[in-house]
């Protein structure tokens, strides 16, 4: 039996509205704050698949959404953690799947 090698590469662009619900608002420059994040919008996915010398690609546009949290350590330094879901990425020719992403980011305001 010869093993088959398959590869897939997904690129996703999104346009989304993000809202924050502050649960512990910071009261001064040194007071930490905490809030929940909600996100909803549209995504455009481009997926390339190759297996055994055969390649195919597909694109789609569909809904995306996400949830997360934000910690404000100071007025100028924050951290976010977000989970996002991109529905029906792919196409009819290669198949569709839901993509999920978990991200952690730091923000510095000047």
C-alpha atoms as an extended CHARMM CRD file, in Angstrom:
* protein
*
       110  EXT
         1         1  UNK       CA              0.0000000000        0.0000000000        0.0000000000  PROA      1               0.0000000000
         2         2  UNK       CA              1.3740000000        3.3740000000       -1.0260000000  PROA      2               0.0000000000
         3         3  UNK       CA              0.5440000000        6.1570000000        1.4120000000  PROA      3               0.0000000000
         4         4  UNK       CA             -1.2410000000        9.1590000000       -0.0680000000  PROA      4               0.0000000000
         5         5  UNK       CA             -0.2860000000       12.6650000000        0.9260000000  PROA      5               0.0000000000
         6         6  UNK       CA             -2.9640000000       15.3250000000        0.8740000000  PROA      6               0.0000000000
         7         7  UNK       CA             -2.5520000000       19.0160000000        1.6320000000  PROA      7               0.0000000000
         8         8  UNK       CA             -5.0510000000       21.8340000000        2.0520000000  PROA      8               0.0000000000
         9         9  UNK       CA             -4.4400000000       25.5650000000        2.4060000000  PROA      9               0.0000000000
        10        10  UNK       CA             -7.2110000000       27.9360000000        3.5040000000  PROA      10              0.0000000000
        11        11  UNK       CA             -7.1890000000       31.7340000000        3.2880000000  PROA      11              0.0000000000
        12        12  UNK       CA            -10.0390000000       33.6320000000        4.9150000000  PROA      12              0.0000000000
        13        13  UNK       CA            -10.8700000000       37.3470000000        4.8150000000  PROA      13              0.0000000000
        14        14  UNK       CA            -13.5530000000       38.7720000000        7.0620000000  PROA      14              0.0000000000
        15        15  UNK       CA            -15.6400000000       41.8890000000        7.4830000000  PROA      15              0.0000000000
        16        16  UNK       CA            -17.2210000000       41.8830000000       10.9220000000  PROA      16              0.0000000000
        17        17  UNK       CA            -18.8010000000       44.0810000000       13.5640000000  PROA      17              0.0000000000
        18        18  UNK       CA            -17.3380000000       43.6460000000       17.0520000000  PROA      18              0.0000000000
        19        19  UNK       CA            -18.9620000000       44.7050000000       20.3030000000  PROA      19              0.0000000000
        20        20  UNK       CA            -17.6560000000       44.6580000000       23.8740000000  PROA      20              0.0000000000
        21        21  UNK       CA            -19.7610000000       44.3330000000       27.0140000000  PROA      21              0.0000000000
        22        22  UNK       CA            -17.7070000000       45.8040000000       29.8840000000  PROA      22              0.0000000000
        23        23  UNK       CA            -18.1750000000       43.7280000000       33.0570000000  PROA      23              0.0000000000
        24        24  UNK       CA            -15.4830000000       45.3700000000       35.1800000000  PROA      24              0.0000000000
        25        25  UNK       CA            -14.8000000000       48.8340000000       33.7560000000  PROA      25              0.0000000000
        26        26  UNK       CA            -11.4350000000       50.3710000000       34.6530000000  PROA      26              0.0000000000
        27        27  UNK       CA            -11.8090000000       53.5830000000       36.6320000000  PROA      27              0.0000000000
        28        28  UNK       CA             -8.3680000000       55.1290000000       36.1250000000  PROA      28              0.0000000000
        29        29  UNK       CA             -5.1380000000       54.6680000000       34.1560000000  PROA      29              0.0000000000
        30        30  UNK       CA             -3.9430000000       51.8250000000       36.4350000000  PROA      30              0.0000000000
        31        31  UNK       CA             -7.2760000000       50.1150000000       37.1950000000  PROA      31              0.0000000000
        32        32  UNK       CA             -7.7700000000       46.8610000000       35.2250000000  PROA      32              0.0000000000
        33        33  UNK       CA            -10.9560000000       46.2000000000       33.2910000000  PROA      33              0.0000000000
        34        34  UNK       CA            -12.6200000000       43.0900000000       31.8620000000  PROA      34              0.0000000000
        35        35  UNK       CA            -15.2360000000       42.6370000000       29.1380000000  PROA      35              0.0000000000
        36        36  UNK       CA            -16.8770000000       40.0700000000       26.8890000000  PROA      36              0.0000000000
        37        37  UNK       CA            -16.5550000000       40.3170000000       23.0940000000  PROA      37              0.0000000000
        38        38  UNK       CA            -19.1000000000       39.3630000000       20.4330000000  PROA      38              0.0000000000
        39        39  UNK       CA            -18.4410000000       39.3860000000       16.6870000000  PROA      39              0.0000000000
        40        40  UNK       CA            -20.6190000000       38.7650000000       13.6180000000  PROA      40              0.0000000000
        41        41  UNK       CA            -20.0260000000       39.3510000000        9.9320000000  PROA      41              0.0000000000
        42        42  UNK       CA            -19.1800000000       37.8420000000        6.5620000000  PROA      42              0.0000000000
        43        43  UNK       CA            -16.1400000000       35.8990000000        5.4190000000  PROA      43              0.0000000000
        44        44  UNK       CA            -14.6190000000       35.0790000000        2.0400000000  PROA      44              0.0000000000
        45        45  UNK       CA            -12.6720000000       31.7940000000        1.9360000000  PROA      45              0.0000000000
        46        46  UNK       CA            -10.2860000000       30.5020000000       -0.7280000000  PROA      46              0.0000000000
        47        47  UNK       CA             -9.2360000000       26.8620000000       -0.2850000000  PROA      47              0.0000000000
        48        48  UNK       CA             -6.6100000000       24.9610000000       -2.3260000000  PROA      48              0.0000000000
        49        49  UNK       CA             -6.4720000000       21.1450000000       -2.0340000000  PROA      49              0.0000000000
        50        50  UNK       CA             -3.8750000000       18.7860000000       -3.5490000000  PROA      50              0.0000000000
        51        51  UNK       CA             -3.5270000000       15.0060000000       -3.2970000000  PROA      51              0.0000000000
        52        52  UNK       CA             -1.5260000000       12.5790000000       -5.3960000000  PROA      52              0.0000000000
        53        53  UNK       CA             -0.6200000000       15.1580000000       -8.0560000000  PROA      53              0.0000000000
        54        54  UNK       CA             -4.2230000000       16.3300000000       -8.4630000000  PROA      54              0.0000000000
        55        55  UNK       CA             -5.2360000000       19.7880000000       -7.2590000000  PROA      55              0.0000000000
        56        56  UNK       CA             -8.5030000000       21.6760000000       -6.9440000000  PROA      56              0.0000000000
        57        57  UNK       CA             -9.6700000000       24.9080000000       -5.3920000000  PROA      57              0.0000000000
        58        58  UNK       CA            -12.8680000000       26.5750000000       -4.2950000000  PROA      58              0.0000000000
        59        59  UNK       CA            -14.1540000000       29.8350000000       -2.8880000000  PROA      59              0.0000000000
        60        60  UNK       CA            -17.2020000000       30.8410000000       -0.8820000000  PROA      60              0.0000000000
        61        61  UNK       CA            -18.7520000000       33.7400000000        1.0020000000  PROA      61              0.0000000000
        62        62  UNK       CA            -20.8250000000       33.0600000000        4.1160000000  PROA      62              0.0000000000
        63        63  UNK       CA            -21.4830000000       34.1140000000        7.7260000000  PROA      63              0.0000000000
        64        64  UNK       CA            -18.9100000000       34.1530000000       10.5080000000  PROA      64              0.0000000000
        65        65  UNK       CA            -19.2630000000       34.7690000000       14.2210000000  PROA      65              0.0000000000
        66        66  UNK       CA            -17.1500000000       34.7110000000       17.3340000000  PROA      66              0.0000000000
        67        67  UNK       CA            -16.9660000000       35.2540000000       21.0820000000  PROA      67              0.0000000000
        68        68  UNK       CA            -14.1670000000       36.2060000000       23.4220000000  PROA      68              0.0000000000
        69        69  UNK       CA            -12.9110000000       38.2780000000       26.3140000000  PROA      69              0.0000000000
        70        70  UNK       CA            -10.7430000000       41.3650000000       26.7530000000  PROA      70              0.0000000000
        71        71  UNK       CA             -8.5780000000       42.3010000000       29.7180000000  PROA      71              0.0000000000
        72        72  UNK       CA             -7.4500000000       45.9200000000       30.0750000000  PROA      72              0.0000000000
        73        73  UNK       CA             -4.3480000000       45.8610000000       32.2620000000  PROA      73              0.0000000000
        74        74  UNK       CA             -3.9330000000       49.6260000000       31.9650000000  PROA      74              0.0000000000
        75        75  UNK       CA             -5.4480000000       52.3060000000       29.7480000000  PROA      75              0.0000000000
        76        76  UNK       CA             -2.7790000000       51.5480000000       27.1180000000  PROA      76              0.0000000000
        77        77  UNK       CA             -2.2300000000       47.7550000000       27.3800000000  PROA      77              0.0000000000
        78        78  UNK       CA             -4.8690000000       45.0680000000       26.7450000000  PROA      78              0.0000000000
        79        79  UNK       CA             -5.0910000000       41.3940000000       25.8890000000  PROA      79              0.0000000000
        80        80  UNK       CA             -7.8220000000       39.5780000000       23.9260000000  PROA      80              0.0000000000
        81        81  UNK       CA             -8.7300000000       35.9380000000       23.4800000000  PROA      81              0.0000000000
        82        82  UNK       CA            -11.2390000000       35.0800000000       20.7480000000  PROA      82              0.0000000000
        83        83  UNK       CA            -12.8350000000       31.9830000000       19.2440000000  PROA      83              0.0000000000
        84        84  UNK       CA            -14.2590000000       32.4260000000       15.7170000000  PROA      84              0.0000000000
        85        85  UNK       CA            -16.2750000000       30.1570000000       13.3950000000  PROA      85              0.0000000000
        86        86  UNK       CA            -16.3710000000       30.5260000000        9.5990000000  PROA      86              0.0000000000
        87        87  UNK       CA            -19.3930000000       28.6700000000        8.1580000000  PROA      87              0.0000000000
        88        88  UNK       CA            -19.3540000000       26.7010000000        4.8690000000  PROA      88              0.0000000000
        89        89  UNK       CA            -15.7990000000       27.4030000000        3.6880000000  PROA      89              0.0000000000
        90        90  UNK       CA            -14.9730000000       25.7720000000        0.3390000000  PROA      90              0.0000000000
        91        91  UNK       CA            -17.2380000000       25.1200000000       -2.6420000000  PROA      91              0.0000000000
        92        92  UNK       CA            -19.4780000000       22.4880000000       -4.2180000000  PROA      92              0.0000000000
        93        93  UNK       CA            -16.5750000000       21.2180000000       -6.3540000000  PROA      93              0.0000000000
        94        94  UNK       CA            -14.2210000000       20.4740000000       -3.4260000000  PROA      94              0.0000000000
        95        95  UNK       CA            -16.7270000000       20.2550000000       -0.5690000000  PROA      95              0.0000000000
        96        96  UNK       CA            -17.4400000000       22.6200000000        2.2920000000  PROA      96              0.0000000000
        97        97  UNK       CA            -16.4620000000       22.6350000000        5.9330000000  PROA      97              0.0000000000
        98        98  UNK       CA            -16.7480000000       24.9160000000        8.9310000000  PROA      98              0.0000000000
        99        99  UNK       CA            -13.4230000000       26.4580000000       10.0170000000  PROA      99              0.0000000000
       100       100  UNK       CA            -12.6760000000       27.4720000000       13.6010000000  PROA      100             0.0000000000
       101       101  UNK       CA             -9.9170000000       29.7040000000       14.9330000000  PROA      101             0.0000000000
       102       102  UNK       CA             -8.6730000000       30.4960000000       18.4360000000  PROA      102             0.0000000000
       103       103  UNK       CA             -6.5070000000       33.6070000000       18.7800000000  PROA      103             0.0000000000
       104       104  UNK       CA             -4.7450000000       35.4830000000       21.5630000000  PROA      104             0.0000000000
       105       105  UNK       CA             -3.5790000000       39.0330000000       20.9130000000  PROA      105             0.0000000000
       106       106  UNK       CA             -2.0270000000       41.9590000000       22.7320000000  PROA      106             0.0000000000
       107       107  UNK       CA             -3.0210000000       45.5830000000       22.0860000000  PROA      107             0.0000000000
       108       108  UNK       CA             -0.9220000000       48.6560000000       22.7910000000  PROA      108             0.0000000000
       109       109  UNK       CA             -2.5720000000       52.0920000000       22.5540000000  PROA      109             0.0000000000
       110       110  UNK       CA             -0.4720000000       55.2250000000       22.0150000000  PROA      110             0.0000000000
